[in-house]
Amino acid sequence: DASSVEWHLEGKYFESIFVYHGREIICRFDKNAAWIDTRINQSLEEIGTAITNKLESLGEIMSSIRIEKPESVLFEFVIRDKDMNRKIYFTDTSGEIIEKRGFNSVYDLF
C-alpha cells in the first residue's frame, strides 16, 4: 500500500522513502539488506506529553520523529531555543535525553 516510493544509496546504506497511509516513512538497510532503522514523522500529540513536557524547557519543538531500530525505539527532536539556535535531541521512550547534536547541516540528521 506504499506510494511515492524512492530508493537511494546514502553512503554506507540504502534508504527507502515512501508514503504509507498519508505518512512519510524512511527505512534504511545496510548493503547486505539488513534493516538498520525506520523513521516515522510523528506529531507531538502522538508522542505524548510525558515526553514532550520534559523537552519544552529547552525551547520550541519544531519536529519529532520516532526511530525504530532492531534493539530499541527512540525519538529525534529538533528544538529551537530562545536565541533561535536549533539542536537535535535523541531521547528514549521515557523522554530521557540520550544524545544532543548541533544542527549545522542535513548530515547531522543521520
N, C-alpha and C positions, 0 to 999 in steps of 0.2 A: 504493500500500500504506500510505499515511499514515493515521493515525486521530487523533481528538480535534483536528481542525483548527480553529483560530481565526484570525481576521483582525482587526487593529486599525489605526487611523490614529494614529500616535505622533508628533505634531508635524509634522516635515518628511518623514516616511517611513511606509510601510506595513509592518506586521510580521505575519508568519505564524508561529504557534506550533503545533507538531504533534508527534505521537509516530510514530517510524519505527523498526521493529524493536526496540521497547522503550526507545528513547532519545528524550528530549525535544530538539527542534531548533527553533531560531529563525532565520528568514530575514527579511532586511529589503530593501525595494525603495524607490527614490525615487518621486516622484509621476508619473514617466514610465515606470514599471515596469522601470527598470534595476536590476539586482541590486547591492546595497550589500555585504552580507556574510551569512554563515551562521555561527551559533554553536551549537556542539555540546558538551554536558556530557560530560566525559571523566574517567575515573578516573586517579589518579596512575600506576597501572601502565601504562595505555595511553599516557600521555605519556612515561614512561620516566625512568630515574634520571639520565641525562645532564643533563636539565633540572632535575628536582626536587632533586637534590643541591646545585645552585647556589643554590637558594632556601631550603633548610632552615635556614640560619644566620639568616634573617630572622624565623623563627617557624614556627608551625604552619600548614601549607597547608590551608585549610578548603574550598576549591572550586577546580576547574580547568575552563576552557572553551577549546576550540580555536576560533579565529576564522579562517574562510576568507574572504579578500577577492579581488577580481579580480586584484590585483597581488601578493598575499602571503598568508602564513599566519602567524598569531601566536597566543599564548596569553594568557589572562587568569587571574590567580590572586588569590584573596582570602587574605591571610595575616594571622594574629593574632600579635602579638608577646608578649613575656613580661609586659607591662603590660596585656594584653587589648585593645590597640588594633588595629583592623583597617585594612588598607590594600589597595589594588588595584594589582597589578603586571602590566604587559604586557611579555611577552618575545618575542624572535624564536624561531625553531625550534632555536637552539642554547642557549637559556636566558639570553641576554644581556638585561638589563632595558632596555626602550625607554622606558617611562614609568611613573611612580608617581602614584597619586591617593589622596585621602582617601576615607573610606567614611562620609560623613555622611548620605547618603540613597540611595534606589534610583536617583536620577537620575545619580549618579556612575558607575553601571554602563554608561551609554550616552554 
